[in-house]
Amino acid sequence: MRYQVGVVALTLLLVGMAAPVFGAEDKKPAESVKKETHLIIKTKFGEMEIKLFPELAPKHVQSFVKLAKSGFFDKTLFHRVIPGFMIQGGDPNTKDPNKKNEFGTGGPGYTLPDEFSATTHKRGILSTANTGSPNSGGSQFFIMVKDNPGLDRKYSVFGEVIRGMEVADQIVNAPRVVCTEPVEQMRGRSKSGDPCDLPKERIEMTVTVVEK
């Protein structure tokens, strides 16, 4: 009888070891966290961090990131600053001080299709400059320092400043060339030939891409 009891006990023990443990949590593979693409624009006044909006303007974001990674924007200027409105940069011609008559006309060698959205042009928004014609945006961009919904659906919004707007405020208030006469305003040049709204001192930038 002892032998029989021992065999039964051993059998029950083995069955118990093989049985699943109910209530134990199944191990699941860790889900990958989707990273956001940000830009860091550094100037002599400090730096601005910008969150990009690929869901709103995928082609603009892709182009800007590609150009930034290649160093395209480094040493370019904020060449147009208008208090109460915006600051503009991204023209490769501004790297050369001798090309002032070409400031505001440069680009990457291609244009982008318009990607207008319902996102309003409020303070901090990053948007693409264009010539006023359809699908004419390139590398030039502007950052709003004050709300201006009149620009909505006319320019492609592709990001927003999330840190460092005080830097944009310093840039927009920098001393600049002001064109006061109608003829100057119409041609966009002062008597000296300098572009209207050009800061008197060079405000260079470097742009880097970070994933967060």
Steps between C-alpha positions, in 0.01 A plus 500: 500500500781743580642446156164570340445812708850618416440454128171690515660782697790523255257502206297781655819695569617470138158594366495804729841611376390468138170680549484867392508767767183698459514873565861542386543795263599415146815674393435730201768648278561867578318726258725737307447865591456725200748785517429861410727698273610837639723777369747704703568842347800665665576872472714752686193579711448139608314204357146406403361148504235416243266203485425398141157404364549219245130417524414847365774557243699180438684624190605826669623317810689244292668773294591716799647208693704389199636851446576551869691172524710603198599831666304703245374753757823545693635857475185624329331809645171613637486751217153644552361606838174689550395592856149390582507250215779247438867415440612337173805299398617202298645674192842356400588831330529662844820308572682747276496865625574613145168363373268737686321581178406131478387453861151353509522341155693179572385144548604134487465464123148355513154600621245320715129439449276704727389312813248738651311397813252633755784580743496873564802729482526578869808612694777239478380332181763398241382538140645500149553823309386507139483741209122525502472255213375143554757239601785750525639424847861389539744539788394841632289494812355738755414487870201696623555737793135602508173337395400569139211281377499693172785271388299181552471270198740722308822362650592146607532458876748225590607558860485705818750645745467321835799661672690826448241746369686769692778451243258573217391813688860621519554433131185680390593807703857523367583833327421467131487675165164673473360604163273799550449643153235344270756433228725320746213296635385406152842374390584358844831688515626802687693782336822321588377188322460296817183287524218648709473351851856359488666503846796737502714235666528146365284256696632162390350165587593135517227238481525148639249214502427299816269206567310498830 
